[in-house]
């Protein structure tokens, strides 16, 4: 499974593994973004 991620500036990155996305969130390399339906994107 791959998840979409955005860097700190909102630039889309390649979809990555959930474990890597969690690590990047912990290190503040990416940010969580929700769409209008409050769905993580």
N, C-alpha and C positions, 0 to 999 in steps of 0.2 A: 504494500500500500504506500502511496506517495501523498504528501500533503503540500499544498501551495504555500509559499512563504514570501514575505516582503522584507526588504532590508529596512534600516532605520529611516531612510528617506522616502520610503514607499515604492521603491523600484522593485518590480517583480523579479524573483529569482526562480531558478529551475525547481520543480517539485522535488522534495527530498523525503527521506525516511522520517517517521514521527519522532524517533529517538534523537536524531540530529536536530530537528526543529526544536524539541524541548531543550536541548543543550544550548542552542543559539539563543533561545528566549532567556535562559538563566544567565547567559553571558551578555545580554542586552545587544546582541548583534542583529536581531530581527524584532519586529513588533507585531502585536496582535491587531488585526483589523477585522471589523464586522461590517457586513453589508446592511441594507435597509431592513432586512428581515431578521436581524440579530443573529445571522449565521456566520461563523468564522470563515473567512476566505483568505 
